Amino acid sequence: MNPINVHGVRLEVTHIPGDVSLPPLVFLHEGLGSVSLWTQRGQCWPEALCRATGRAGWLYSRRGYGQSDPVADVRGTPRMQGFWHIGRHEPDYMHREALEVLPALLEALGIERPVLVGHSDGATIALLHAAAHPVEACAVLAPHVFVEDVSVQAIERAREAYLQAPDDPTGLRQRLARHHRDVDNAFWQWNDVWLSAAFRAYNIERECARIRCPLLLVQGENDEYGTMAQLQAIQRAAPHARTHALADCGHSPHRDQPQALTGLLMPFVTNHAS
C-alpha cells in the first residue's frame, strides 16, 4: 500500500497483482468507504474478483477517506484550492471526482482503459467517468442516478446514529474510525451534501445516455439506500445495459452476496473486457 500524489494530495492506493496484458479492474468505493472497507470479516472481495478473472486490480481511497489526505475545512465555505475543491461538498462533487480526480489518478498509475467496478457513490462516479472517457467495461453496484426519498431517509438515520454516543466502541462513529484517518472528515463530506436542499435535484440520466461501453447494473432487492428505479433509469438511458437484482441483499452486494456477485461479474468481465 503506497500513497499516490495527485496535484499535491496523497491518495491511499493498493494494488492487486494480476495479468498485466489484460485491462485492470479499478474499484471505486461508497460514500463512507475506503480501501480497507472493501474487506469484511477478513475477506477482500476485490481480491476474489481479481483472482476469478485473472486481472490486476487497483483500490484507492478518495480524498478525506481511509488514509488519504483530508479535505481542508470540510464543513466550511465551498471553494477551489488549485486543482482541488475544498470546504463543504457541492452537488457536483461526484462529477469532479469522475472527470478530474479519477483521470489524474489513472494517468499517474499508467492506466488507459480500465474496467471500472463502483459501489454506491463510487458507482455513480464510475457511470460519469464511463460517459466521458474510454473504459473497457463498467460494473456498478447500487448506483445513484437521482435522489430518492428512501435514500435521504437512510442518510438522516445515519447522521442520527453517528451523533449518538460518539465514543461508544460499538457505535457508528467508532466503527468507521477504524477505517478512516479522520473519521469526521469522511462522514461529514458525504452526509452534509446528501442532506442539502441543493442536492435533491441531482440527476445524471442524461450523462448515462452517453455510455457506450459494456455496462452491468446490480442492485440488492433489500437496499435501504435506493430502489430498482435507479437501475431502470439507467437502462432507459443506456438500453444495452444488463440488469441484475440480488435477493437477500441490501445496499452492499459485495458484503451481503459476495459469491453471487463474483458469479455475475466474472463472465461479464471475461466476455466484455478482453
C-alpha positions in Angstrom: 0.0 0.0 0.0 1.6 3.2 -1.2 0.2 6.8 -1.5 0.0 8.4 -4.9 0.4 12.1 -5.2 -2.3 13.8 -7.3 -1.7 17.5 -7.6 -0.2 17.8 -4.1 -2.7 15.5 -2.3 -1.7 12.0 -1.2 -4.3 9.3 -2.0 -4.2 5.8 -0.5 -3.8 3.2 -3.2 -3.5 -0.6 -3.1 -2.5 -2.8 -6.0 -3.7 -6.4 -6.5 -1.3 -8.4 -8.8 -2.7 -10.0 -12.0 -2.2 -10.5 -15.7 -0.7 -7.2 -17.0 -1.8 -8.0 -20.5 -5.5 -7.6 -19.6 -7.2 -4.3 -18.6 -7.1 -3.9 -14.8 -10.1 -3.6 -12.5 -10.3 -0.3 -10.7 -12.6 -0.3 -7.7 -14.5 2.9 -6.6 -15.8 2.8 -3.0 -19.1 4.0 -1.5 -19.8 7.3 0.3 -18.3 6.2 3.6 -16.0 3.6 2.1 -12.2 3.3 1.8 -9.6 0.8 0.7 -9.9 -1.2 3.9 -13.7 -1.2 3.9 -13.7 -3.5 0.8 -12.6 -6.1 3.3 -15.2 -7.6 5.6 -14.6 -10.5 8.1 -11.2 -11.0 6.7 -12.4 -11.4 3.1 -11.4 -8.8 0.4 -14.0 -9.1 -2.3 -11.9 -7.2 -4.9 -9.1 -9.8 -4.4 -11.6 -12.6 -5.0 -12.8 -11.0 -8.2 -9.3 -10.3 -9.5 -8.4 -14.0 -8.8 -11.5 -15.2 -10.6 -10.9 -13.1 -13.7 -7.1 -13.2 -13.7 -6.9 -9.4 -13.6 -4.8 -7.0 -11.7 -6.8 -4.6 -9.5 -6.4 -1.1 -8.0 -8.2 0.2 -5.0 -8.0 3.8 -3.8 -9.5 5.9 -1.1 -10.9 9.2 -2.2 -9.6 12.4 -0.6 -10.8 12.5 3.0 -11.4 8.8 3.2 -9.3 5.9 4.5 -5.6 7.0 4.9 -5.9 9.7 2.1 -5.2 13.3 2.9 -8.3 15.1 4.4 -10.5 17.6 2.7 -9.5 21.0 4.1 -12.2 22.9 6.0 -14.6 20.1 5.2 -17.7 21.9 6.6 -16.7 25.4 5.6 -17.4 27.6 2.6 -17.1 25.6 -0.7 -14.2 26.9 -2.9 -11.3 25.8 -5.1 -7.7 25.5 -3.9 -5.7 25.0 -7.1 -6.8 21.7 -8.7 -8.8 20.6 -5.6 -12.2 21.6 -4.3 -12.2 22.1 -0.5 -14.8 23.1 2.0 -18.3 21.6 2.0 -19.0 19.4 -1.0 -21.3 20.8 -3.6 -23.8 18.8 -5.7 -21.3 18.3 -8.5 -18.8 16.6 -6.2 -19.1 13.2 -8.0 -18.7 14.9 -11.3 -15.4 16.4 -10.1 -14.2 13.0 -8.9 -15.2 11.3 -12.1 -14.0 13.9 -14.6 -11.0 15.5 -12.8 -9.6 13.4 -10.0 -10.0 9.9 -11.4 -8.4 10.7 -14.8 -5.5 12.3 -13.0 -5.1 9.2 -10.8 -5.3 6.8 -13.7 -2.7 8.8 -15.6 -0.4 8.6 -12.5 -0.9 4.8 -12.4 -0.4 4.4 -16.2 -3.9 3.0 -16.8 -5.6 3.9 -20.0 -8.7 1.8 -20.4 -9.7 0.2 -17.0 -12.7 -2.0 -16.1 -14.5 0.1 -13.5 -16.3 -1.5 -10.6 -18.1 1.0 -8.4 -20.3 0.8 -5.4 -22.9 3.5 -4.4 -21.3 6.9 -4.7 -18.4 5.0 -6.4 -20.9 3.5 -8.9 -22.2 7.0 -9.8 -18.6 8.1 -10.3 -18.0 5.1 -12.5 -21.0 5.9 -14.7 -19.9 9.6 -15.0 -16.4 8.6 -16.0 -17.6 6.0 -18.5 -19.8 8.6 -20.1 -16.8 10.8 -20.8 -13.7 8.6 -21.0 -12.8 5.4 -22.7 -13.1 2.3 -20.5 -13.2 -1.4 -21.3 -16.3 -2.1 -19.3 -18.2 -0.7 -16.3 -20.0 -2.7 -13.5 -22.0 -0.7 -10.9 -23.4 -1.8 -7.6 -26.3 0.1 -6.1 -25.7 3.3 -8.1 -27.4 6.6 -7.6 -28.6 8.5 -10.7 -31.2 10.6 -8.9 -32.1 11.3 -5.3 -34.9 9.2 -3.8 -36.7 9.8 -0.6 -35.6 6.4 0.7 -32.0 7.5 0.3 -32.4 10.8 2.2 -34.3 9.0 5.0 -31.5 6.4 5.3 -28.8 9.1 5.3 -30.7 11.0 8.0 -30.7 7.9 10.1 -27.0 7.5 9.6 -26.5 11.0 10.9 -28.5 10.3 14.0 -26.5 7.1 14.6 -23.2 8.9 14.0 -24.0 11.6 16.6 -25.4 9.2 19.2 -22.8 8.0 21.7 -19.8 9.1 19.6 -17.3 7.4 21.9 -19.1 4.1 22.1 -16.8 1.5 20.5 -19.9 -0.3 19.1 -21.4 2.9 17.6 -21.2 4.1 14.0 -18.6 6.7 14.6 -16.1 4.4 16.3 -16.7 1.6 13.8 -15.9 4.0 11.0 -12.9 5.4 12.8 -11.2 2.0 12.4 -11.0 2.7 8.7 -10.6 6.4 8.3 -7.6 8.6 9.4 -10.0 11.5 10.1 -13.5 10.0 10.6 -15.3 13.3 10.9 -13.8 14.4 7.6 -15.0 11.2 5.9 -18.5 11.4 7.4 -19.4 15.0 7.0 -18.2 15.4 3.5 -20.7 12.8 2.5 -23.6 13.4 4.9 -23.7 17.2 4.5 -24.1 17.3 0.8 -26.6 14.4 0.6 -28.9 16.2 3.1 -28.5 19.6 1.4 -31.5 21.1 -0.3 -29.5 21.7 -3.5 -28.7 18.0 -3.9 -32.3 17.0 -4.2 -32.3 18.0 -7.9 -29.2 15.8 -8.6 -29.8 13.7 -11.8 -27.3 12.1 -14.2 -29.7 10.2 -16.5 -28.6 12.5 -19.4 -25.0 11.6 -18.8 -25.8 7.8 -18.7 -27.2 8.1 -22.3 -23.6 8.7 -23.4 -22.2 5.4 -22.1 -21.1 3.1 -24.9 -19.0 0.5 -23.1 -20.4 -2.8 -21.8 -22.4 -2.0 -18.7 -23.6 -4.2 -15.8 -26.0 -3.0 -13.2 -26.5 -4.8 -9.9 -28.9 -3.9 -7.0 -29.9 -5.6 -3.8 -33.6 -6.2 -3.5 -33.5 -5.0 0.1 -31.3 -2.0 -0.5 -32.1 0.5 2.2 -30.5 3.4 0.3 -32.2 3.0 -3.1 -34.7 1.1 -5.2 -34.7 -0.7 -8.6 -35.9 2.6 -10.1 -32.2 3.6 -10.2 -31.3 0.7 -12.5 -34.5 1.2 -14.6 -33.5 4.8 -15.2 -30.0 3.8 -16.3 -31.4 1.2 -18.7 -33.8 3.6 -20.2 -30.8 5.9 -20.9 -28.4 3.1 -21.9 -30.6 0.2 -23.3 -27.5 -2.1 -23.8 -27.0 -2.3 -20.0 -27.6 -5.6 -18.3 -29.5 -5.5 -15.0 -29.5 -7.9 -12.1 -31.4 -7.9 -8.8 -29.9 -9.9 -5.9 -32.3 -11.5 -3.4 -31.5 -11.3 0.3 -29.2 -8.4 -0.4 -29.0 -4.8 1.0 -27.0 -1.8 -0.2 -23.7 -3.7 -0.3 -23.8 -6.7 -2.6 -20.1 -7.4 -2.2 -20.7 -7.9 1.6 -24.2 -9.5 1.5 -23.8 -11.8 -1.5 -20.1 -11.8 -2.4 -20.1 -15.2 -4.2 -23.2 -14.4 -6.2 -21.7 -11.1 -7.2 -18.5 -12.7 -8.3 -20.5 -15.1 -10.3 -22.2 -12.3 -12.1 -19.1 -10.2 -12.7 -16.7 -13.0 -13.7 -18.3 -13.8 -17.1 -19.2 -10.1 -17.7 -15.5 -9.1 -17.3 -14.2 -12.1 -19.2 -16.5 -11.6 -22.2 -16.5 -7.9 -22.5 -13.1 -6.7 -21.4 -10.5 -8.9 -23.1 
